[in-house]
């Protein structure tokens, strides 16, 4: 548990220690982290954006290979999303005879949402923590079209990895970035969480009757 907390709060240092201790096996560990965050609804707390950015910064020092990182992160993100989708689909099939009115109402609304906005939801959710873990699961639960889901999942993964991994790689050797990495990292986390916090607050105040 301490290692997970360190990975979340001090991602760059944690990755460096993984490289020192495990060498090339670090690629497999990074793959598993992204896969679990993308594919298992129990792990939305694992680092995503910060992990990619930190890995890019470290790759700029040639400690890790940027091309290998891009490939393993892309495969991890897409395969994780597929597993999450099919877990949701299997769950939906198992609960198909569940006649609870609240569940049926939720399922109906989710199905209508994914019919209209599913493509955009899959693409955009990839850039936001927590959402990228749960949106694929609900897509499977709502029985979203698989071909459309897979296409936008791959597109979202490509854009997500290109944005954060390459950003870290391109600016990782800048002296200011090296000197203020912790501040930049925390700022990155805050920026990615702002839309979620805003949506929560807006929803909360809408429910309040003044």
N, C-alpha and C positions, 0 to 999 in steps of 0.2 A: 504493500500500500504506500509506503514511504517513497518507493521508486516512482510510482504513478504520480504522486503529488509533485515530486521533483520534476518529472517530465512535463507536467502541466505548467508549473511556475518558473522553472529554469530549463526550458527546452534545449537551448543551445548547449549548455553545460552537460545536460543529461545525454545528448547525442554524442558529444565529444567523449564522454566516459564509455558509452557503448562502443565507439570506434576503438578506443584504447583497449577495452576488455575483450571484445568479440571480433574485431577486425571486419572481414567481409560479411560475417553473419549479421552485421548491423543492417544491411539491406533487407534481410528477411524480417528482422524485428520491426523496421519501419514499415514494411509491407503489411505486417500483421496489425499494427496500430491503425493505419488508415483503413484497412479492410474491416476491422472490428467497429470503428467509428461509423463507417458507411453501411455496414451490413447487419449489426446486432443492436437491437433497440435498448439493450442494457448498458451500452457504452457511449452515450452521447457526450460524456464529460471528457473523453480522450481528446488530446490536442489535434487540431486539423490544420487551420490556417497557420498557426504559429509553428507547427511542425514543418510544414512545407517551406515557410520563410526561413526558419533556422537551418534546415537542411540545405537550402540554397546558399545561405551565408557561408556555411561550412564548406560547401562545394566550391565556392569562389577561391578558397585557399588550397584547392586541389586535394583535399583530404578525402572527399567523396566525389564520385563521378556524376556530373550533372545529367548526362544522357541516361545512365543506368537508373538514377533517381526518378527521372521523368517517366521512364517505362514502368518501373515497379509501382509508382504512385498511381499511374493511369490504370494499370491492371487491377490494383487493389481497390481503387474507387469504383470502377465499373463492376467488377465481380462482387464486391461488397453490396452494391446497390441491387444487383440481380438476386443475390441471396436474400436480402431484405424484402424485395418484392415478392419472391416466392414464399417466404415465411408468412407474409401478409396474406397472400392468396390462399395458402393452406389453412391459415387461421380462419379466413372468411368462409372457406368450404366447410370447415369443422363447425362453424357457428351458424351455418345456413338455416338450420332448424330452430335457432334460438329466437323465440317469439317476444322477447322483451321489447316493449314499444320504444324505449329510449334508444336501444341499440339499433333497431330497425330504422328509426328516424335518422340517427347518425349515419348509418350505412347508405340510406337513400340520399341524404344531403352530400355525403362524400362522393358518391357515384356521379351525381349531377355536377359537382364541382370539378371532378377530374375529366368529365366529358368536355367541359367548357374551358377550363384553365389548367388541365393536367400538364400539358407540354411546358407552359411557362412556370408552373409550380416546380416541376422536376429540375428545370434549368436554373431558376433563381435560388431555390433552396440550397443548392450546392454551395453557395457562398455564405451561408449563415449557419453557425453552430446550432446544434440541437435539431433545427429544422431538417438538415440534410440526413439526420439519422431517422427521423420519424416520417417524413413525407414519402419516402419509398415504401415503407411498410404499409401506410394507409393506401398508397396507390395499388398495391397488391390486394389489400382488403377490399378496395372498391372495384377491383377487376379492371383496371385501366388497360387499354390496348398495349400488348407487349412490344410490338414493333415500334410504336411511337415512344413508349417508355424507354426502350433501349437506346434509340437514337438520341433523345434529349439527355439521357443519362450520360452517354459517351461525350456528347457535346459539352455538357456542363462540367464533366470531369476534365476535359481538355482545357477549357477556359479557366477553370479554377486552378489547376496545376500550373498552367502558363502564367497566370497572374502572380501567385504567391511564391512559387519555387523560383521562377526566373527573376522576380523582383529582388528576392534575397541574393540571388547569384550576381545580379548586375550591380547592386549597391553594397555588397558585402565587404568589399575591399576599401570603401571610402572611409577615411580616418574618422569622420564625424560619426558614422554608423558604428564603427568599432568601439568608439568611446562612449556612445550612448545607446548601445544595443538594448539594454534592459528597458529603457524608457520607450524606445521605438516599438519593442515587442509588446509592452503593455498597452501602448496606444493602438496598436493593430488589433488587439483583443477588444478594446473598448469600441473601436469603430465598427467592428463586425457585429457587436452586440447591440448597438444603438437602435437599429430598426426593430429588433425583437422587443427591447424595452419600451420603445415608443408605441408599438402595437399593443403591448400589454396595458400600458397606462391609458391609452385611448379607449381600449375595450372596458377597462375598469370604470372610467368616468362616464362612459355611455350608460352603464348599468345603474349609476347612482341617480336617484330621483331627487332633484333639488327642490 
